[in-house]
Amino acid sequence: MTDNVRELRDIKDFVRACELFDDIWHFEQDNRPVTPDLMKALSHAGGYVAGAFDGDVLVGASVGFLAEGRALHSHITGARAGHGVGHALKLHQKAWALERGLERISWTYDPLVCRNAHFNLAKLGARPVQYLPGFYGVMGDSINQGDDSDRLLTVWELIDPPACSAEPAEVLLDTEGRVTGSEAPTVLVAVPQDVEGLRRTDLAAARAWRLAVREVLGGLLEGGGEVVGFRDRRYYVVRRGTAASSARV
């Protein structure tokens, strides 16, 4: 288990954090999202650079910067499995932000990764606010390679995060990736159970899921819809908006 989360200050720790990220994502050398010198600059300028340790071993790291609207934007967070690091880092981020008078933390994540959706929405109480197709362009890391880099911009309100909605809802995108045509005011949008595994075994199926979720979830958000929870570790719960563009789904 993680026994210590602290801000990183030393260039040697920044190098260790980059090596950790490389071990997780296997980035191409010219396509890293952060570098040790950038971490140094962000830390010196008042940004967020932190690491989680199991004894003397760095098992997780997170890098963020100040954003408009009294917010911290978490740019990248990586953790080794089996250490309970993700939650510890988020709690550290929260404490760090509140100490500086910040009211929210934002980040992006792949909407198809259901474990991240469950963690972000059901456990933390964060909420997606915008669907961003192809946000990072072509990504060369081993996890995202071969797929579009669609992301959900997600906001965690630190003072009063909302509870997950328990209101009745009908399935709009089912677990086979099919649109049902439901016109209910609150709908469920499924994601694949393991999109990362699906990319390795059936890239065409993974891409079909990407397009379906982009069309349905992206269309609902574009039409003023609001994601109000994540249910059964598989479904986004979306309260429809009233804009005309939501009619396409």
Residue pairs with C-beta under 8 A, 6 or more apart in sequence:
1 54
1 83
1 84
2 52
2 53
2 54
2 59
2 60
2 83
2 84
2 85
2 88
3 53
3 54
3 55
4 52
4 53
5 50
5 51
5 52
5 53
5 60
5 88
5 89
5 91
5 92
6 50
6 51
6 53
6 92
7 43
7 48
7 49
7 50
7 96
8 14
8 17
8 39
8 43
8 49
8 50
8 51
8 61
9 43
11 36
11 40
13 51
13 58
14 36
14 37
14 39
14 40
14 43
14 49
15 36
16 51
16 58
16 61
17 34
17 36
17 39
17 49
17 51
17 58
17 61
17 63
18 32
18 34
18 35
18 36
18 39
20 58
20 59
20 60
20 61
20 78
20 80
21 27
21 32
21 33
21 34
21 61
21 76
21 78
22 32
24 78
24 79
24 80
24 143
25 78
25 141
25 142
25 143
25 144
26 141
26 142
26 143
27 33
27 140
27 141
28 140
28 141
31 139
31 140
31 141
33 75
33 76
34 63
34 75
34 76
39 49
39 63
42 48
42 49
42 63
42 64
42 65
43 49
46 66
47 63
47 64
47 65
47 66
48 62
48 63
48 64
48 65
48 72
48 74
48 93
48 96
48 97
49 61
49 62
49 63
49 64
50 61
50 62
50 89
50 92
50 93
50 96
51 58
51 60
51 61
51 62
52 58
52 59
52 60
52 61
52 79
52 83
52 85
52 88
52 89
52 92
53 59
54 83
59 79
59 80
59 83
59 85
60 77
60 78
60 79
60 80
60 83
60 85
60 86
60 88
60 89
61 77
61 78
61 79
61 89
62 74
62 76
62 77
62 78
62 89
62 92
62 93
63 74
63 75
63 76
63 77
64 72
64 73
64 74
64 75
64 93
64 105
64 107
65 72
65 73
65 75
66 72
66 73
66 102
67 73
67 106
69 103
69 104
70 101
70 102
70 103
70 104
71 97
71 102
71 103
71 104
71 105
71 106
71 155
72 93
72 96
72 97
72 102
72 104
72 105
72 106
73 105
73 106
73 107
74 93
74 105
74 106
74 107
75 107
77 86
77 89
77 90
77 107
79 85
79 86
79 89
86 119
87 119
87 123
90 105
90 124
90 156
93 105
94 105
94 156
94 158
97 103
97 104
97 105
97 158
98 158
102 158
103 157
103 158
103 159
104 155
104 156
104 157
104 158
105 126
105 155
105 156
105 158
106 153
106 154
106 155
106 156
107 153
107 154
107 156
108 132
108 135
108 151
108 152
108 153
108 154
109 116
109 117
109 120
109 151
109 152
109 154
110 116
110 144
110 149
110 150
110 151
110 152
110 195
111 117
111 128
111 131
111 150
111 151
111 152
111 191
111 213
111 217
111 236
112 150
112 191
112 192
112 195
112 206
112 209
112 210
112 213
113 191
113 195
113 196
114 191
114 192
114 193
114 194
114 195
114 233
114 234
115 233
117 191
117 230
117 236
118 230
118 233
120 126
120 154
120 156
120 230
121 127
121 128
121 164
121 227
121 229
121 230
121 236
122 164
122 229
122 230
122 233
124 156
124 161
125 156
125 157
125 161
125 162
125 163
125 164
126 154
126 155
126 156
126 157
126 161
127 154
127 155
127 156
127 157
127 162
127 226
127 227
127 228
128 152
128 153
128 154
128 221
128 227
128 236
129 153
129 154
129 155
129 221
130 152
130 153
130 221
131 150
131 152
131 153
131 214
131 217
131 218
131 221
131 222
132 150
132 151
132 152
132 153
133 148
133 150
133 214
133 218
134 148
134 149
134 150
135 149
135 150
135 151
136 149
136 151
137 149
138 149
139 145
139 149
143 196
145 199
146 199
146 203
146 206
147 199
147 203
147 206
147 207
147 210
148 207
148 210
148 214
150 210
150 213
150 214
150 218
162 228
164 228
164 229
164 230
164 231
164 237
165 186
165 228
165 229
165 237
165 239
166 229
167 186
167 228
167 237
167 239
168 184
168 186
169 184
169 186
169 187
169 188
169 231
169 237
170 180
170 182
170 184
170 186
170 187
170 188
171 180
171 182
171 187
171 188
171 190
171 235
172 179
172 180
172 181
172 182
172 184
172 187
172 188
172 189
172 216
172 238
172 249
173 179
173 180
173 188
173 189
173 190
173 212
173 213
173 216
173 217
174 180
174 190
175 190
175 193
175 234
177 190
177 192
177 208
177 209
177 212
179 212
179 216
179 249
184 240
185 239
185 240
186 228
186 237
186 238
186 239
186 240
187 220
187 237
187 238
187 240
188 231
188 235
188 236
188 237
188 238
189 213
189 216
189 217
189 220
189 235
189 236
189 238
190 234
190 235
191 209
191 213
191 234
191 235
191 236
192 198
192 205
192 206
192 209
193 234
195 206
195 209
198 205
198 206
198 209
199 206
215 248
215 249
216 249
217 227
217 236
217 238
219 245
219 246
219 248
219 249
220 238
220 240
220 241
220 246
220 249
221 227
221 238
222 243
222 245
222 246
223 240
223 241
223 242
223 243
223 244
223 245
223 246
223 247
223 248
223 249
224 240
224 241
224 242
224 243
224 246
225 238
225 239
225 240
225 241
225 246
226 238
226 239
226 241
227 236
227 237
227 238
228 237
228 238
228 239
229 236
229 237
230 236
230 237
231 237
240 246
